[in-house]
Amino acid sequence: MRTFIIALVLCISTNFSFAQTQLEMNTEAGNSFLKADKELNSIYAKILKEYKSDTAFIKNLKTAQNIWIKFRDAEMMMKYPDREPGYYGSIQHVCWYNYLEELTKKRTKELKIWLTGIEEGDSCSGSVKTK
């Protein structure tokens, strides 16, 4: 019985230590997105630097990135269309930032290939450098 009470007290105290306000969850989700966005911008800047001599590629990269930003914003509006206040509930800011972070991380992964390169002999490498 004593072990059960100790376990119950630990369980309850642990749950209380993780309690957050909605504002704290919103802030945490926003900061997590900002971290992902910072990584994306870092990768983008590295690509611009590494491929600076390939002006045609750089021009097209900038165009593609601008289009991706428009796509990302449209994707967000598709998932969370404008509705009356409170429609999505108090968790909406967290959900918004989580999805924005997911899209950003996916784009970062897609762009990283230009830094990591691909195996030599891939006849479809295009502008991606080889390892």
TIRO-2110 file (N, C-alpha, C; in Angstrom, 1 decimal):
// TIRO-2110
0.8, -1.2, 0.0, N, 1, A
0.0, 0.0, 0.0, CA, 1, A
0.9, 1.3, 0.0, C, 1, A
1.9, 1.2, 0.8, N, 2, A
2.8, 2.4, 0.9, CA, 2, A
3.5, 2.7, -0.5, C, 2, A
3.8, 1.6, -1.2, N, 3, A
4.4, 1.8, -2.6, CA, 3, A
3.4, 2.4, -3.5, C, 3, A
2.2, 2.0, -3.4, N, 4, A
1.1, 2.6, -4.2, CA, 4, A
0.9, 4.1, -4.0, C, 4, A
0.9, 4.5, -2.7, N, 5, A
0.8, 5.9, -2.3, CA, 5, A
2.0, 6.7, -2.8, C, 5, A
3.1, 6.2, -2.7, N, 6, A
4.3, 6.9, -3.2, CA, 6, A
4.3, 7.0, -4.7, C, 6, A
3.9, 6.0, -5.4, N, 7, A
3.7, 6.0, -6.9, CA, 7, A
2.7, 7.0, -7.3, C, 7, A
1.6, 7.1, -6.5, N, 8, A
0.5, 8.0, -6.8, CA, 8, A
0.9, 9.4, -6.6, C, 8, A
1.6, 9.7, -5.6, N, 9, A
2.1, 11.0, -5.3, CA, 9, A
3.1, 11.5, -6.4, C, 9, A
4.0, 10.6, -6.8, N, 10, A
5.0, 10.9, -7.8, CA, 10, A
4.2, 11.2, -9.2, C, 10, A
3.3, 10.4, -9.4, N, 11, A
2.5, 10.5, -10.7, CA, 11, A
1.8, 11.9, -10.7, C, 11, A
1.1, 12.2, -9.6, N, 12, A
0.4, 13.5, -9.5, CA, 12, A
1.3, 14.6, -9.6, C, 12, A
2.4, 14.6, -8.9, N, 13, A
3.4, 15.7, -8.9, CA, 13, A
4.0, 15.9, -10.2, C, 13, A
4.3, 14.8, -10.9, N, 14, A
4.8, 14.8, -12.3, CA, 14, A
3.9, 15.5, -13.2, C, 14, A
2.6, 15.1, -13.2, N, 15, A
1.6, 15.7, -14.0, CA, 15, A
1.5, 17.2, -13.8, C, 15, A
1.5, 17.7, -12.6, N, 16, A
1.4, 19.1, -12.3, CA, 16, A
2.7, 19.9, -12.8, C, 16, A
3.8, 19.2, -12.8, N, 17, A
5.0, 19.9, -13.2, CA, 17, A
5.0, 20.2, -14.7, C, 17, A
4.2, 19.5, -15.5, N, 18, A
4.1, 19.7, -16.9, CA, 18, A
2.9, 20.6, -17.4, C, 18, A
2.1, 21.0, -16.4, N, 19, A
1.0, 21.8, -16.7, CA, 19, A
1.5, 23.1, -17.4, C, 19, A
0.8, 23.6, -18.4, N, 20, A
1.1, 24.8, -19.1, CA, 20, A
-0.1, 25.6, -19.3, C, 20, A
0.0, 26.9, -19.4, N, 21, A
-1.1, 27.7, -19.8, CA, 21, A
-1.2, 27.7, -21.3, C, 21, A
-2.3, 28.1, -21.8, N, 22, A
-2.5, 28.2, -23.3, CA, 22, A
-1.4, 29.2, -23.9, C, 22, A
-1.2, 30.3, -23.2, N, 23, A
-0.2, 31.2, -23.7, CA, 23, A
1.2, 30.6, -23.7, C, 23, A
1.5, 29.8, -22.7, N, 24, A
2.8, 29.1, -22.7, CA, 24, A
2.9, 28.1, -23.9, C, 24, A
1.9, 27.4, -24.1, N, 25, A
1.9, 26.4, -25.3, CA, 25, A
2.0, 27.2, -26.6, C, 25, A
1.2, 28.3, -26.7, N, 26, A
1.3, 29.1, -27.9, CA, 26, A
2.7, 29.6, -28.2, C, 26, A
3.3, 30.1, -27.1, N, 27, A
4.7, 30.6, -27.2, CA, 27, A
5.7, 29.5, -27.6, C, 27, A
5.6, 28.4, -26.9, N, 28, A
6.4, 27.3, -27.2, CA, 28, A
6.3, 26.8, -28.7, C, 28, A
5.1, 26.7, -29.2, N, 29, A
4.9, 26.3, -30.6, CA, 29, A
5.4, 27.4, -31.5, C, 29, A
5.2, 28.6, -31.2, N, 30, A
5.8, 29.7, -32.0, CA, 30, A
7.3, 29.7, -32.1, C, 30, A
7.9, 29.5, -30.9, N, 31, A
9.4, 29.4, -30.9, CA, 31, A
9.9, 28.2, -31.6, C, 31, A
9.2, 27.1, -31.5, N, 32, A
9.6, 25.9, -32.3, CA, 32, A
9.6, 26.1, -33.8, C, 32, A
8.5, 26.8, -34.2, N, 33, A
8.5, 27.2, -35.6, CA, 33, A
9.6, 28.1, -36.0, C, 33, A
9.9, 29.1, -35.2, N, 34, A
10.9, 30.1, -35.5, CA, 34, A
12.3, 29.4, -35.6, C, 34, A
12.5, 28.4, -34.8, N, 35, A
13.7, 27.6, -34.8, CA, 35, A
13.8, 26.9, -36.2, C, 35, A
12.7, 26.3, -36.6, N, 36, A
12.7, 25.6, -37.9, CA, 36, A
12.9, 26.6, -39.1, C, 36, A
12.3, 27.7, -39.0, N, 37, A
12.4, 28.8, -40.0, CA, 37, A
13.8, 29.3, -40.1, C, 37, A
14.5, 29.4, -38.9, N, 38, A
15.9, 29.9, -38.9, CA, 38, A
16.8, 28.8, -39.6, C, 38, A
16.5, 27.6, -39.4, N, 39, A
17.3, 26.5, -40.0, CA, 39, A
17.1, 26.6, -41.5, C, 39, A
15.8, 26.7, -42.0, N, 40, A
15.5, 26.9, -43.4, CA, 40, A
16.3, 28.0, -44.0, C, 40, A
16.3, 29.2, -43.4, N, 41, A
17.0, 30.3, -43.9, CA, 41, A
18.5, 30.1, -43.9, C, 41, A
19.0, 29.4, -42.9, N, 42, A
20.4, 29.1, -42.9, CA, 42, A
20.8, 28.2, -44.1, C, 42, A
20.0, 27.1, -44.3, N, 43, A
20.3, 26.2, -45.5, CA, 43, A
20.2, 27.0, -46.8, C, 43, A
19.2, 27.8, -46.9, N, 44, A
19.0, 28.6, -48.1, CA, 44, A
20.2, 29.5, -48.3, C, 44, A
20.7, 30.2, -47.3, N, 45, A
21.9, 31.1, -47.4, CA, 45, A
23.1, 30.3, -47.8, C, 45, A
23.3, 29.1, -47.2, N, 46, A
24.4, 28.2, -47.6, CA, 46, A
24.4, 27.8, -49.0, C, 46, A
23.2, 27.5, -49.5, N, 47, A
23.0, 27.1, -50.9, CA, 47, A
23.4, 28.3, -51.8, C, 47, A
22.9, 29.5, -51.5, N, 48, A
23.2, 30.7, -52.3, CA, 48, A
24.7, 30.9, -52.3, C, 48, A
25.4, 30.7, -51.2, N, 49, A
26.8, 30.9, -51.2, CA, 49, A
27.6, 29.8, -52.0, C, 49, A
27.2, 28.5, -51.8, N, 50, A
27.9, 27.4, -52.4, CA, 50, A
27.7, 27.4, -53.9, C, 50, A
26.6, 27.9, -54.4, N, 51, A
26.2, 27.8, -55.8, CA, 51, A
26.3, 29.2, -56.5, C, 51, A
27.0, 30.2, -55.8, N, 52, A
26.9, 31.6, -56.3, CA, 52, A
27.4, 31.7, -57.7, C, 52, A
28.3, 30.9, -58.2, N, 53, A
28.8, 31.0, -59.6, CA, 53, A
27.8, 30.5, -60.6, C, 53, A
26.8, 29.7, -60.2, N, 54, A
25.8, 29.2, -61.1, CA, 54, A
24.6, 30.2, -61.1, C, 54, A
24.7, 31.3, -61.9, N, 55, A
23.7, 32.3, -61.8, CA, 55, A
22.3, 31.9, -62.3, C, 55, A
22.2, 31.0, -63.2, N, 56, A
20.9, 30.5, -63.7, CA, 56, A
20.3, 29.7, -62.5, C, 56, A
21.0, 28.9, -61.8, N, 57, A
20.5, 28.1, -60.7, CA, 57, A
20.0, 29.1, -59.6, C, 57, A
20.8, 30.0, -59.3, N, 58, A
20.5, 31.0, -58.2, CA, 58, A
19.2, 31.7, -58.5, C, 58, A
19.1, 32.2, -59.8, N, 59, A
17.9, 32.9, -60.2, CA, 59, A
16.6, 32.0, -60.0, C, 59, A
16.8, 30.7, -60.4, N, 60, A
15.6, 29.8, -60.3, CA, 60, A
15.4, 29.4, -58.9, C, 60, A
16.4, 29.3, -58.1, N, 61, A
16.2, 29.0, -56.7, CA, 61, A
15.4, 30.1, -56.0, C, 61, A
15.8, 31.3, -56.2, N, 62, A
15.1, 32.4, -55.6, CA, 62, A
13.6, 32.4, -56.1, C, 62, A
13.4, 32.2, -57.4, N, 63, A
12.0, 32.1, -57.9, CA, 63, A
11.2, 31.0, -57.2, C, 63, A
11.9, 29.8, -57.1, N, 64, A
11.2, 28.6, -56.5, CA, 64, A
10.9, 28.9, -55.0, C, 64, A
11.8, 29.6, -54.3, N, 65, A
11.6, 29.8, -52.9, CA, 65, A
10.5, 30.8, -52.7, C, 65, A
10.4, 31.8, -53.5, N, 66, A
9.3, 32.8, -53.4, CA, 66, A
8.0, 32.1, -53.7, C, 66, A
7.9, 31.2, -54.7, N, 67, A
6.7, 30.4, -55.0, CA, 67, A
6.4, 29.5, -53.8, C, 67, A
7.4, 28.9, -53.2, N, 68, A
7.2, 28.0, -52.1, CA, 68, A
6.5, 28.8, -50.9, C, 68, A
7.0, 30.0, -50.7, N, 69, A
6.4, 30.8, -49.6, CA, 69, A
5.0, 31.1, -49.9, C, 69, A
4.6, 31.4, -51.1, N, 70, A
3.2, 31.6, -51.5, CA, 70, A
2.4, 30.3, -51.3, C, 70, A
3.0, 29.2, -51.7, N, 71, A
2.4, 27.9, -51.6, CA, 71, A
2.1, 27.6, -50.1, C, 71, A
3.2, 27.8, -49.3, N, 72, A
3.1, 27.5, -47.8, CA, 72, A
1.9, 28.4, -47.2, C, 72, A
1.9, 29.6, -47.6, N, 73, A
0.9, 30.5, -47.0, CA, 73, A
-0.5, 30.1, -47.5, C, 73, A
-0.6, 29.7, -48.7, N, 74, A
-1.9, 29.2, -49.3, CA, 74, A
-2.3, 27.9, -48.6, C, 74, A
-1.3, 27.0, -48.4, N, 75, A
-1.6, 25.7, -47.7, CA, 75, A
-2.1, 26.0, -46.3, C, 75, A
-1.5, 27.0, -45.6, N, 76, A
-2.0, 27.3, -44.2, CA, 76, A
-3.5, 27.8, -44.3, C, 76, A
-3.8, 28.6, -45.2, N, 77, A
-5.1, 29.1, -45.4, CA, 77, A
-6.1, 28.0, -45.8, C, 77, A
-5.6, 27.0, -46.5, N, 78, A
-6.5, 25.9, -46.9, CA, 78, A
-6.8, 25.1, -45.7, C, 78, A
-5.8, 24.9, -44.9, N, 79, A
-6.0, 24.0, -43.7, CA, 79, A
-6.8, 24.8, -42.6, C, 79, A
-6.6, 26.1, -42.5, N, 80, A
-7.3, 26.9, -41.5, CA, 80, A
-7.9, 28.1, -42.1, C, 80, A
-9.0, 28.0, -42.9, N, 81, A
-9.6, 29.1, -43.5, CA, 81, A
-10.1, 30.1, -42.5, C, 81, A
-10.2, 31.4, -42.9, N, 82, A
-10.7, 32.4, -42.0, CA, 82, A
-12.1, 32.0, -41.5, C, 82, A
-12.3, 32.0, -40.2, N, 83, A
-13.6, 31.6, -39.7, CA, 83, A
-13.9, 32.6, -38.5, C, 83, A
-15.1, 32.6, -38.0, N, 84, A
-15.4, 33.5, -36.9, CA, 84, A
-14.5, 33.2, -35.7, C, 84, A
-14.2, 34.2, -34.9, N, 85, A
-13.4, 34.0, -33.7, CA, 85, A
-13.8, 32.8, -32.8, C, 85, A
-12.9, 32.0, -32.4, N, 86, A
-13.2, 30.8, -31.6, CA, 86, A
-13.6, 29.6, -32.3, C, 86, A
-13.7, 29.6, -33.6, N, 87, A
-14.1, 28.5, -34.4, CA, 87, A
-13.2, 27.3, -34.2, C, 87, A
-11.9, 27.5, -34.2, N, 88, A
-10.9, 26.4, -34.0, CA, 88, A
-10.6, 26.1, -32.6, C, 88, A
-11.1, 26.9, -31.7, N, 89, A
-10.8, 26.7, -30.2, CA, 89, A
-9.5, 27.4, -29.8, C, 89, A
-9.2, 27.3, -28.6, N, 90, A
-8.0, 28.0, -28.0, CA, 90, A
-6.7, 27.3, -28.4, C, 90, A
-6.8, 26.1, -28.9, N, 91, A
-5.5, 25.4, -29.3, CA, 91, A
-5.1, 25.8, -30.7, C, 91, A
-5.9, 26.6, -31.4, N, 92, A
-5.6, 26.9, -32.8, CA, 92, A
-4.2, 27.5, -33.1, C, 92, A
-3.8, 28.4, -32.2, N, 93, A
-2.4, 28.9, -32.4, CA, 93, A
-1.3, 27.8, -32.4, C, 93, A
-1.5, 26.9, -31.5, N, 94, A
-0.5, 25.8, -31.4, CA, 94, A
-0.6, 25.0, -32.7, C, 94, A
-1.8, 24.6, -33.1, N, 95, A
-2.0, 23.8, -34.3, CA, 95, A
-1.4, 24.6, -35.6, C, 95, A
-1.7, 25.9, -35.6, N, 96, A
-1.2, 26.7, -36.7, CA, 96, A
0.3, 26.6, -36.8, C, 96, A
1.0, 26.9, -35.7, N, 97, A
2.4, 26.9, -35.7, CA, 97, A
3.0, 25.5, -35.9, C, 97, A
2.3, 24.5, -35.4, N, 98, A
2.8, 23.1, -35.6, CA, 98, A
2.8, 22.7, -37.1, C, 98, A
1.7, 23.1, -37.8, N, 99, A
1.6, 22.8, -39.2, CA, 99, A
2.6, 23.6, -40.0, C, 99, A
2.8, 24.9, -39.6, N, 100, A
3.8, 25.8, -40.3, CA, 100, A
5.2, 25.2, -40.1, C, 100, A
5.4, 24.7, -38.9, N, 101, A
6.7, 24.1, -38.7, CA, 101, A
6.9, 22.8, -39.5, C, 101, A
5.9, 22.0, -39.6, N, 102, A
6.0, 20.8, -40.4, CA, 102, A
6.3, 21.1, -41.9, C, 102, A
5.6, 22.1, -42.5, N, 103, A
5.9, 22.5, -43.8, CA, 103, A
7.3, 23.0, -44.0, C, 103, A
7.7, 23.8, -43.0, N, 104, A
9.1, 24.4, -43.1, CA, 104, A
10.1, 23.3, -43.0, C, 104, A
10.0, 22.4, -42.1, N, 105, A
11.0, 21.3, -42.0, CA, 105, A
11.0, 20.4, -43.3, C, 105, A
9.9, 20.2, -43.9, N, 106, A
9.8, 19.5, -45.1, CA, 106, A
10.6, 20.2, -46.2, C, 106, A
10.4, 21.5, -46.3, N, 107, A
11.1, 22.3, -47.3, CA, 107, A
12.6, 22.3, -47.0, C, 107, A
13.0, 22.4, -45.8, N, 108, A
14.4, 22.4, -45.4, CA, 108, A
15.0, 21.1, -45.8, C, 108, A
14.3, 20.0, -45.6, N, 109, A
14.8, 18.7, -46.0, CA, 109, A
15.0, 18.6, -47.5, C, 109, A
14.0, 19.2, -48.3, N, 110, A
14.1, 19.2, -49.7, CA, 110, A
15.3, 20.0, -50.2, C, 110, A
15.6, 21.1, -49.6, N, 111, A
16.7, 22.0, -50.0, CA, 111, A
18.1, 21.4, -49.6, C, 111, A
18.2, 20.7, -48.5, N, 112, A
19.4, 20.2, -48.0, CA, 112, A
20.2, 19.3, -49.1, C, 112, A
19.5, 18.7, -50.0, N, 113, A
20.1, 17.8, -51.0, CA, 113, A
21.1, 18.6, -51.8, C, 113, A
20.9, 19.9, -52.0, N, 114, A
21.9, 20.7, -52.7, CA, 114, A
23.2, 21.0, -51.9, C, 114, A
23.1, 20.8, -50.6, N, 115, A
24.3, 20.9, -49.8, CA, 115, A
25.0, 19.5, -49.6, C, 115, A
24.2, 18.5, -49.4, N, 116, A
24.8, 17.2, -49.1, CA, 116, A
25.2, 16.5, -50.4, C, 116, A
24.5, 16.8, -51.5, N, 117, A
24.9, 16.2, -52.8, CA, 117, A
24.3, 14.9, -53.0, C, 117, A
24.5, 14.3, -54.2, N, 118, A
24.0, 13.0, -54.5, CA, 118, A
25.1, 12.1, -55.0, C, 118, A
24.9, 10.9, -55.0, N, 119, A
26.0, 9.9, -55.5, CA, 119, A
26.3, 10.2, -56.9, C, 119, A
27.6, 10.1, -57.2, N, 120, A
28.1, 10.3, -58.6, CA, 120, A
27.5, 9.2, -59.5, C, 120, A
27.2, 9.5, -60.7, N, 121, A
26.6, 8.6, -61.6, CA, 121, A
25.1, 8.7, -61.7, C, 121, A
24.4, 9.5, -60.8, N, 122, A
23.0, 9.7, -60.9, CA, 122, A
22.7, 10.6, -62.1, C, 122, A
22.2, 10.0, -63.2, N, 123, A
22.0, 10.7, -64.4, CA, 123, A
20.9, 11.8, -64.3, C, 123, A
20.2, 11.8, -63.2, N, 124, A
19.1, 12.8, -63.1, CA, 124, A
19.5, 13.8, -62.0, C, 124, A
20.7, 14.1, -61.8, N, 125, A
21.2, 15.0, -60.7, CA, 125, A
20.9, 16.4, -61.0, C, 125, A
20.7, 16.8, -62.2, N, 126, A
20.4, 18.2, -62.6, CA, 126, A
21.5, 19.1, -62.0, C, 126, A
21.0, 20.1, -61.2, N, 127, A
21.9, 21.1, -60.7, CA, 127, A
22.5, 20.7, -59.3, C, 127, A
22.1, 19.6, -58.8, N, 128, A
22.6, 19.1, -57.5, CA, 128, A
24.0, 18.6, -57.7, C, 128, A
24.9, 19.0, -56.8, N, 129, A
26.3, 18.6, -56.8, CA, 129, A
26.4, 17.1, -56.5, C, 129, A
27.5, 16.5, -56.9, N, 130, A
27.7, 15.1, -56.6, CA, 130, A
28.7, 15.0, -55.4, C, 130, A
28.6, 13.9, -54.7, N, 131, A
29.4, 13.7, -53.5, CA, 131, A
30.8, 13.4, -53.9, C, 131, A
END
